Amino acid sequence: MITFEKYTLNNGLRLIVHHDETTPVIAFNLLYDVGARDEKPDKTGFAHLFEHLMFEGSKNIPNYDTPLQQAGGENNAFTNNNFTNYYITLPKENLETAFWLESDRMLELALTSEKLEIQKNVVVEEFKQRYLNQPYGDWNLLLRPLAYRTHPYQWPTIGKETAHIEGATLQEVNDFFYTHYAPNNAILVVAGNVNFEEVKRLTEKWFGGIPKRKVPQRNLPVEPEQQEARELVVERPVPLDAVYQAYPMVARQHNDYYVTDLISDLLSNGKSARLNQRLVKEQKLFSELNAYITGDNDPGLFIIHGNLNQGVTFEQAEKAIRRELDLLIQDEVSDYELQKVKNKAIANLIFSEINILNKAMNLAYYELLGDAAAINYEAEKYSNVTPQRVKEVAQKLFKTTHCSTLKYKAL
């Protein structure tokens, strides 16, 4: 059971404090409720670009990293389609340094055209290296718009294309900052051997004077139910033919999420999982084959990805995958097999709670979903999944008319 105390400032900043005497460091995690889904379709990649810009200096602190390193701290950040997360770990004695740095960034960035150009070039280079110049690197750029026609999940966090990043102006970037980077759009978690009243005092001292901002209400288009199988075939200089299949799945807060997560584990988590055991080891159709979920806040995707062995046709590969999905639809999984994947899922939850930074991140995320206290009921929700529920959810999930397939033909 993870215990915590909560407090909300007048400007809307939500504070969560978790007391843990067993760790020598403090985790300071600041989550902003903005991700790639909040971008305009013709201006994508801004949330990720902004993650880079946040380290370019703020109003009163020209260099972010130097004072943090002098305080014995480390930091990093990540962006996804749903939110942006900044985190610091540092010794307890220097906790106020984290408040000083992060509050100044929230208050006002010291952005210039020169700084913007530097970070635009960094992000464009990252785009090229990770998505355009690697075998299968562009799968996310191709599969998402195949599976999503209206929802902004149709582009990855990096954006649709480099031109969107290259064309970003200083005014647009500043507008994005003041629209989304606001105390009333953020959740702060401080975890470690700390006192709630002291953390509350520091939060008021450093963040209390930052005014609320007009954060627009999120009103994203709902993706209509897919009515037909979709397919895209591309030719690329890749080592092996590959297939990616995407099925629409429920949102993170839906009760079926836990069942869907366990289905992905039944198929693909570990050497004895069904896809690996049957289609990789026994039938030798694939050199590797994985199934996983995106786990998004809005309805996400269940993805199956495999690299075909030489001589295997797409027809053979797809039929073999379909047979495995049909088994889940037609037959109840055994209690033993289901219990194995439940045990893994619950063990992963427990291990994730050992690390103080993971706890801070998770508390912020569950608060974003609606209530930080939900973190303490995750194991129970996995535990309650039954073989009958697996079958029922598989029947809804793996409809052939819901499948979007991307195929890579090796040149």
C-alpha positions as CSV (number, residue, x, y, z in Angstrom):
1,M,0.0,0.0,0.0
2,I,1.5,3.3,-1.1
3,T,0.4,6.1,1.3
4,F,0.4,9.8,0.4
5,E,-1.0,13.2,1.2
6,K,-2.5,15.6,-1.2
7,Y,-2.9,19.4,-1.4
8,T,-4.0,21.8,-4.2
9,L,-2.7,25.3,-4.5
10,N,-5.0,28.2,-5.3
11,N,-3.5,28.3,-8.8
12,G,-4.6,24.7,-9.4
13,L,-1.3,22.9,-9.0
14,R,-1.9,19.5,-7.5
15,L,0.7,18.3,-5.0
16,I,1.1,14.7,-3.8
17,V,3.7,13.8,-1.1
18,H,4.8,10.3,-0.4
19,H,6.8,9.6,2.7
20,D,9.5,6.9,2.5
21,E,12.3,6.8,5.1
22,T,14.1,3.9,3.3
23,T,15.6,6.0,0.5
24,P,18.5,8.5,0.7
25,V,17.3,10.5,-2.3
26,I,14.2,12.5,-3.1
27,A,12.2,12.1,-6.3
28,F,10.7,15.3,-7.6
29,N,8.3,14.5,-10.5
30,L,6.3,17.2,-12.4
31,L,3.7,15.9,-14.9
32,Y,2.0,18.2,-17.4
33,D,-1.3,17.2,-18.9
34,V,-0.2,17.7,-22.5
35,G,0.9,15.3,-25.1
36,A,1.0,14.8,-28.8
37,R,-2.8,14.3,-28.9
38,D,-3.1,18.0,-28.0
39,E,-1.4,19.2,-31.1
40,K,-3.0,20.5,-34.3
41,P,-2.9,18.1,-37.3
42,D,-0.8,20.5,-39.3
43,K,1.6,21.4,-36.4
44,T,2.7,18.0,-34.9
45,G,5.7,17.2,-32.8
46,F,5.3,20.3,-30.6
47,A,5.0,18.5,-27.3
48,H,8.2,16.6,-27.9
49,L,10.0,19.7,-29.2
50,F,8.9,21.4,-26.1
51,E,10.5,18.8,-23.9
52,H,13.8,19.8,-25.5
53,L,13.1,23.5,-25.2
54,M,12.4,23.3,-21.4
55,F,16.2,22.7,-20.9
56,E,17.2,25.8,-22.8
57,G,17.0,28.1,-19.8
58,S,14.2,30.0,-18.0
59,K,13.5,33.5,-17.0
60,N,15.9,33.7,-14.0
61,I,18.1,30.6,-14.6
62,P,20.0,30.6,-17.9
63,N,21.5,27.1,-17.4
64,Y,19.3,24.4,-16.0
65,D,21.8,21.5,-15.6
66,T,24.7,23.2,-13.9
67,P,23.0,24.1,-10.6
68,L,21.3,20.8,-10.4
69,Q,24.6,18.9,-10.9
70,Q,26.2,21.1,-8.2
71,A,23.3,20.0,-5.9
72,G,24.1,16.3,-6.6
73,G,21.0,15.8,-8.7
74,E,20.0,14.1,-11.9
75,N,17.2,14.9,-14.3
76,N,15.4,13.8,-17.4
77,A,12.1,14.0,-19.2
78,F,9.8,12.1,-21.6
79,T,6.8,12.9,-23.8
80,N,4.2,10.6,-25.1
81,N,0.8,11.0,-26.8
82,N,-0.9,11.6,-23.5
83,F,1.3,13.7,-21.2
84,T,4.8,15.2,-20.6
85,N,6.9,14.2,-17.6
86,Y,9.9,15.9,-16.0
87,Y,11.7,14.4,-13.1
88,I,14.6,15.1,-10.8
89,T,16.4,12.9,-8.1
90,L,18.6,14.6,-5.6
91,P,19.8,14.5,-2.0
92,K,17.2,15.5,0.6
93,E,19.4,18.4,1.8
94,N,19.2,20.0,-1.6
95,L,15.4,19.5,-2.3
96,E,14.7,23.2,-2.6
97,T,17.0,23.4,-5.7
98,A,14.4,21.3,-7.5
99,F,11.6,23.7,-6.5
100,W,13.7,26.6,-7.6
101,L,14.5,25.1,-11.0
102,E,11.1,23.7,-11.9
103,S,9.1,26.7,-10.8
104,D,11.2,29.1,-12.8
105,R,10.6,26.9,-15.9
106,M,6.9,26.9,-15.3
107,L,6.9,30.7,-14.8
108,E,8.6,31.7,-18.0
109,L,11.1,30.3,-20.5
110,A,13.9,32.3,-21.9
111,L,13.3,31.3,-25.5
112,T,15.0,33.0,-28.4
113,S,15.0,32.3,-32.2
114,E,18.6,30.9,-31.8
115,K,17.7,28.5,-29.1
116,L,14.6,27.4,-31.0
117,E,16.7,26.7,-34.2
118,I,19.2,24.6,-32.2
119,Q,16.5,22.4,-30.7
120,K,14.6,22.1,-33.9
121,N,17.7,20.8,-35.6
122,V,18.2,18.3,-32.7
123,V,14.7,17.0,-33.0
124,V,14.8,16.8,-36.8
125,E,18.0,14.8,-36.6
126,E,16.4,12.5,-34.0
127,F,13.4,12.1,-36.4
128,K,15.7,11.0,-39.2
129,Q,17.9,8.7,-37.1
130,R,15.1,6.9,-35.3
131,Y,12.3,6.9,-37.8
132,L,13.7,7.3,-41.3
133,N,17.2,5.8,-41.3
134,Q,16.6,2.5,-39.5
135,P,15.1,-0.7,-40.8
136,Y,11.3,-0.6,-40.0
137,G,11.8,2.8,-38.3
138,D,8.9,4.4,-40.0
139,W,6.3,1.7,-38.9
140,N,4.8,4.1,-36.4
141,L,4.4,6.8,-39.0
142,L,2.6,4.3,-41.3
143,L,0.5,2.2,-39.0
144,R,-1.0,4.9,-36.8
145,P,-2.8,6.8,-39.7
146,L,-3.9,3.4,-41.0
147,A,-5.6,2.5,-37.7
148,Y,-6.8,6.1,-36.8
149,R,-8.7,8.2,-39.2
150,T,-9.9,11.0,-36.9
151,H,-8.3,10.8,-33.5
152,P,-4.9,12.6,-33.0
153,Y,-3.3,9.3,-32.0
154,Q,-2.9,9.0,-35.8
155,W,0.6,10.5,-35.4
156,P,3.5,9.5,-33.1
157,T,5.0,11.8,-30.5
158,I,7.8,12.8,-32.8
159,G,5.2,14.2,-35.2
160,K,4.0,13.4,-38.7
161,E,6.9,14.8,-40.6
162,T,10.0,16.9,-40.1
163,A,8.5,19.9,-42.0
164,H,6.1,20.5,-39.0
165,I,9.1,20.8,-36.7
166,E,11.2,22.8,-39.1
167,G,8.4,25.3,-39.7
168,A,7.7,25.9,-36.0
169,T,7.9,29.7,-35.2
170,L,8.9,31.3,-31.9
171,Q,5.4,32.7,-31.6
172,E,3.8,29.3,-32.1
173,V,6.2,27.8,-29.5
174,N,5.4,30.5,-27.0
175,D,1.7,30.1,-27.5
176,F,2.0,26.3,-26.9
177,F,3.9,27.0,-23.7
178,Y,1.3,29.4,-22.2
179,T,-1.5,27.2,-23.4
180,H,-0.4,24.0,-21.7
181,Y,2.5,24.6,-19.3
182,A,0.4,26.0,-16.4
183,P,0.1,25.2,-12.7
184,N,-3.6,24.3,-13.2
185,N,-2.4,21.7,-15.9
186,A,0.3,20.1,-13.7
187,I,0.7,17.5,-11.0
188,L,3.7,17.6,-8.7
189,V,4.8,14.5,-6.7
190,V,7.6,14.7,-4.1
191,A,8.6,11.3,-2.7
192,G,11.2,10.2,-0.2
193,N,12.1,10.9,3.4
194,V,10.2,14.2,3.4
195,N,7.7,15.9,5.7
196,F,4.4,16.8,4.2
197,E,4.1,20.3,5.8
198,E,7.6,21.2,4.7
199,V,7.0,20.2,1.1
200,K,3.7,22.0,1.2
201,R,5.5,25.1,2.4
202,L,8.1,24.9,-0.3
203,T,5.5,24.3,-3.0
204,E,3.6,27.4,-1.9
205,K,6.8,29.4,-1.7
206,W,8.0,28.5,-5.2
207,F,4.9,27.7,-7.2
208,G,2.2,29.7,-5.4
209,G,2.9,32.9,-7.1
210,I,2.6,31.5,-10.7
211,P,-0.8,32.5,-12.0
212,K,-3.4,30.2,-13.5
213,R,-3.5,30.1,-17.3
214,K,-6.4,29.5,-19.7
215,V,-6.0,25.9,-20.5
216,P,-8.5,24.9,-23.1
217,Q,-10.8,22.0,-22.4
218,R,-9.8,18.9,-24.2
219,N,-12.4,18.0,-26.8
220,L,-10.8,15.4,-29.0
221,P,-12.7,13.6,-31.9
222,V,-13.9,10.1,-31.1
223,E,-12.5,7.5,-33.5
224,P,-15.5,5.8,-35.1
225,E,-15.6,2.0,-35.0
226,Q,-13.6,0.4,-37.8
227,Q,-15.9,-1.4,-40.3
228,E,-13.4,-3.0,-42.6
229,A,-9.9,-4.6,-42.6
230,R,-7.2,-2.1,-43.8
231,E,-3.9,-2.9,-45.4
232,L,-0.8,-1.0,-46.5
233,V,2.2,-2.7,-48.2
234,V,5.5,-0.9,-48.5
235,E,8.8,-1.9,-50.1
236,R,11.9,-1.1,-48.1
237,P,15.6,-2.1,-47.8
238,V,14.9,-4.2,-44.7
239,P,16.5,-7.5,-43.7
240,L,13.3,-9.5,-43.6
241,D,9.7,-9.2,-44.6
242,A,7.6,-8.0,-41.6
243,V,4.0,-7.6,-40.6
244,Y,2.4,-5.2,-38.1
245,Q,-1.2,-5.7,-37.1
246,A,-3.2,-3.2,-35.0
247,Y,-6.6,-3.8,-33.4
248,P,-8.4,-1.0,-31.6
249,M,-8.6,-1.5,-27.8
250,V,-10.2,0.2,-24.9
251,A,-8.9,3.3,-23.0
252,R,-6.7,3.0,-20.0
253,Q,-9.5,3.5,-17.4
254,H,-11.8,0.9,-19.0
255,N,-12.3,-2.4,-17.0
256,D,-11.4,-4.4,-20.1
257,Y,-7.9,-2.8,-20.1
258,Y,-6.6,-5.3,-17.5
259,V,-7.9,-8.3,-19.5
260,T,-6.5,-6.9,-22.7
261,D,-3.1,-6.4,-21.1
262,L,-3.1,-10.0,-19.9
263,I,-4.1,-11.2,-23.4
264,S,-1.0,-9.6,-24.7
265,D,1.1,-11.4,-22.1
266,L,-0.6,-14.7,-22.9
267,L,0.5,-14.3,-26.5
268,S,3.9,-12.8,-26.1
269,N,5.3,-12.3,-22.6
270,G,8.2,-14.8,-22.2
271,K,9.6,-17.8,-24.0
272,S,6.7,-20.0,-23.2
273,A,4.1,-17.5,-24.4
274,R,1.9,-18.8,-27.2
275,L,3.2,-16.8,-30.2
276,N,6.8,-17.5,-29.4
277,Q,6.4,-21.1,-28.5
278,R,4.3,-22.1,-31.5
279,L,5.1,-19.7,-34.4
280,V,8.7,-18.9,-33.6
281,K,10.1,-22.1,-32.0
282,E,7.9,-24.9,-33.3
283,Q,6.7,-23.8,-36.7
284,K,9.6,-21.4,-37.4
285,L,7.5,-19.0,-39.3
286,F,9.0,-15.9,-37.6
287,S,12.4,-14.9,-36.4
288,E,10.6,-12.9,-33.7
289,L,7.0,-12.2,-32.9
290,N,5.6,-9.9,-30.3
291,A,2.2,-8.6,-29.0
292,Y,1.8,-5.5,-26.8
293,I,-0.7,-2.7,-26.0
294,T,-0.2,1.0,-26.3
295,G,-2.1,1.5,-23.0
296,D,-3.2,5.0,-24.0
297,N,-5.5,7.3,-22.0
298,D,-8.0,7.3,-24.9
299,P,-8.8,4.1,-26.8
300,G,-5.5,2.7,-27.9
301,L,-4.1,-0.2,-30.0
302,F,-3.3,-3.9,-29.5
303,I,-0.3,-4.4,-31.8
304,I,1.2,-7.7,-33.1
305,H,4.5,-7.4,-34.9
306,G,6.6,-10.1,-36.5
307,N,9.6,-10.6,-38.8
308,L,9.0,-13.4,-41.2
309,N,11.7,-16.1,-41.8
310,Q,13.1,-16.5,-45.3
311,G,10.7,-18.3,-47.6
312,V,7.6,-17.7,-45.4
313,T,4.8,-15.8,-47.3
314,F,2.6,-13.1,-45.8
315,E,-0.4,-15.4,-46.3
316,Q,1.2,-18.2,-44.2
317,A,2.3,-15.7,-41.5
318,E,-1.1,-14.0,-41.3
319,K,-3.0,-17.3,-41.2
320,A,-0.8,-18.6,-38.4
321,I,-1.4,-15.4,-36.3
322,R,-5.1,-15.6,-37.0
323,R,-5.2,-19.2,-35.8
324,E,-3.7,-18.2,-32.4
325,L,-6.2,-15.3,-32.0
326,D,-9.1,-17.7,-32.9
327,L,-8.0,-20.1,-30.2
328,L,-8.4,-17.3,-27.6
329,I,-11.8,-16.4,-29.1
330,Q,-13.1,-20.0,-29.1
331,D,-11.5,-21.7,-26.1
332,E,-11.1,-20.6,-22.5
333,V,-7.5,-20.3,-21.4
334,S,-6.6,-22.6,-18.5
335,D,-6.5,-21.3,-15.0
336,Y,-2.8,-22.3,-14.8
337,E,-1.8,-20.4,-17.9
338,L,-3.7,-17.4,-16.9
339,Q,-2.3,-17.5,-13.4
340,K,1.2,-17.5,-14.8
341,V,0.7,-14.2,-16.6
342,K,-1.2,-12.7,-13.7
343,N,1.8,-13.5,-11.4
344,K,4.2,-11.8,-13.8
345,A,2.0,-8.7,-14.1
346,I,1.5,-8.4,-10.3
347,A,5.3,-9.0,-9.7
348,N,6.1,-6.2,-12.2
349,L,3.8,-3.9,-10.3
350,I,5.4,-4.7,-7.0
351,F,9.0,-4.3,-8.4
352,S,8.0,-1.0,-9.9
353,E,7.1,0.3,-6.4
354,I,10.5,-0.4,-5.0
355,N,12.2,2.5,-6.8
356,I,11.3,5.9,-5.4
357,L,11.3,7.6,-8.8
358,N,8.9,5.0,-10.2
359,K,6.6,5.5,-7.3
360,A,6.6,9.3,-7.9
361,M,5.9,8.9,-11.6
362,N,3.2,6.3,-11.0
363,L,1.4,8.5,-8.4
364,A,1.4,11.4,-10.8
365,Y,0.1,9.2,-13.6
366,Y,-2.8,7.7,-11.6
367,E,-3.7,11.2,-10.4
368,L,-3.8,12.3,-14.0
369,L,-6.2,9.3,-14.7
370,G,-8.4,10.5,-11.9
371,D,-7.1,9.5,-8.5
372,A,-3.7,8.6,-7.3
373,A,-5.2,6.1,-4.8
374,A,-6.0,3.8,-7.8
375,I,-2.3,2.8,-7.8
376,N,-3.1,0.5,-4.8
377,Y,-5.8,-1.4,-6.6
378,E,-4.0,-2.4,-9.8
379,A,-2.9,-5.8,-8.5
380,E,-6.4,-6.7,-7.5
381,K,-7.8,-5.7,-10.9
382,Y,-5.4,-8.1,-12.6
383,S,-6.1,-10.8,-10.0
384,N,-9.8,-10.6,-10.7
385,V,-9.5,-11.5,-14.4
386,T,-11.1,-14.8,-15.3
387,P,-10.7,-17.2,-18.2
388,Q,-14.3,-16.4,-19.3
389,R,-13.4,-12.6,-19.3
390,V,-10.4,-13.4,-21.5
391,K,-12.6,-15.2,-24.0
392,E,-15.2,-12.4,-24.0
393,V,-12.7,-9.6,-24.5
394,A,-10.8,-11.5,-27.2
395,Q,-14.1,-11.9,-29.1
396,K,-14.6,-8.1,-29.0
397,L,-11.0,-7.3,-29.7
398,F,-9.9,-9.5,-32.5
399,K,-12.6,-8.9,-35.1
400,T,-11.2,-9.3,-38.6
401,T,-12.9,-6.1,-39.7
402,H,-11.0,-4.2,-37.0
403,C,-7.6,-5.2,-38.1
404,S,-5.2,-2.7,-39.8
405,T,-2.1,-4.5,-41.3
406,L,1.1,-2.9,-42.4
407,K,3.5,-5.2,-44.4
408,Y,7.1,-4.5,-45.2
409,K,8.4,-6.3,-48.3
410,A,12.2,-6.6,-48.3
411,L,13.8,-5.2,-51.4
